[in-house]
């Protein structure tokens, strides 16, 4: 009986041999089960490699400046200086390349809009609470030293970023008017009333000033006199800065539409629906209109027809205007911790710059002289375009400590 059982066992082993895996077969198996790189990731990397824009290249933080309550940043036209404003009333001038403090001024009050730079001056609007109510002022600081050149009080607060043109400053007010004041001393040349608070940046075009208002209209005002040339009414507040080409004005409205109107007459050419209200400024790149919406999407439309060419969703609303550099567009979500870059042609993502944990973008980014400049809840961060062949790990330099003057 025992011999019979052993014989049966040997027969079963021969019929069903046990195959012990060799090291070679394990290696082959592991190669077979290794997940393949996602096709979209490979395509994104290839497009980033072929893109002409520096925005498609890797970024590395090169300096940061600790600053509380920064509300806006603006770079000089010469590209050598960066100016920052805080809601506590400070204005700072930093070296753009190094982040070193050049000067700091405290003109007083709460700064209400972005500053403007030109003609050797930094123009700042502020408001101060007094026993008799709020006192509003427009102040011109010397670009080189931060010393006040002139200051003038006004009845109501300026609520739009000022625009400089020639010898004039143009800015909207909480009283619902657009003002033209002298760049030499702040004297009022004219004011043009609208039906609501003016919060959008004015745009000068073809002897006209184009500005949106909370009355839901885009106003075209004659630059010499302030007379209304035409008005285009929408169903929502117009707060972004319009964009223009030779014959057409493009802008978004709180009613969720992007509009294209004739520059000379204000007549509608087309309108295109988005998923929510629009507060971002419009931007043109070639044959395309680009604008961010409060539905978290970036929209790219045909300039000729308004047809949607593509859209991409971010993690939060888009308020700041996009930035275009050659063939790449960059956009930042509201209070996000990153910026993301897409190809203009088809919306393929080609780059992504992530901030450190706890950093949050609270203003409109800039891209100047190869530097990505970000106003955050902890101050200003500058990241530079790096060589793609540099694969060494990035180290964040220590933040510079502000030096008080």
Secondary structure, DSSP 8 states (H G I E B T S, - for coil): -HHHHHHHHHHHHHHS------HHHHHHHHHHHS----HHHHHHHHHHHH--SGGGS-EEEEEEEE-TTEEEEEE-TTSSEEEEEETTSEEEEEETTT--EEEEEE--SEE-S--EEETTEEEEEEEEEETTEEEEEEEEEETTT--EEEEEEESS-B-S--EEETTEEEEEBTTSEEEEEETTT--EEEEEE-SS---S--EEETTEEEEE-TTSEEEEEETTT--EEEEEE-SS---S--EE-SSEEEEE-TTSEEEEEETTT--EEEEEE-SS---S--EEETTEEEEE-TTSEEEEEETTT--EEEEEE-SS---S--EEETTEEEEE-TT-SEEEEEETTT--EEEEEE--TT--B-S--EEETTEEEEEETTEEEEEEE--TT--S-------B-----
